[in-house]
């Protein structure tokens, strides 16, 4: 099974990759289209040059690899994808050959976490619009994509991961609930900038507290993202 997990940044996406990566039967890949996205947009992200050096910049090569032999000859392949990477020019047809899952998080939490690591943030940076677009595309192919809320995973990790596995036809494994401290061997090169908290973890953090206050300057971004989030939330497991 090939599982494409679609989310925006700061969305429990790395912890979910670690959960699947802790399974003995599952290979993982971390944001494989990142270099292609940077190459096409010219954006100056942290560690841009290193990312471009370490990943293929040709999106077609990436897409072919996602459907090619699974690393380590494992039976399952978990692919962590960022929705904002799927700009025009990045192929989507390969998505018809994988099981697509959509990971959501409240926009206020995403924005608060994002601005702690990156100075500028707009709607296009946090992936909510693109996530909705990809969800509708997958539906148009006759698939029934799964939606799961990061808030619910942190409330009850075992229960929600078991639900997720059942929804996609994958046997649940308790291995998914724990991982070694210090990161994963398949982390992207950008991990040292973005993954500090999850590197120090050995499992999912507990329930989230109250929603953070979003700065006034970013409230228009929050308002725009909320509509996309609410539409997806009602479909979550």
Helices and strands as residue ranges (DSSP letters): E 2-7, H 13-21, E 26-30, H 34-41, H 48-54, H 59-66, G 71-73, E 76-82, G 83-85, G 93-97, E 99-104, H 107-115, H 123-126, H 128-140, E 146-149, H 150-155, H 157-168, G 174-177, H 191-194, H 196-199, G 216-218, H 219-233
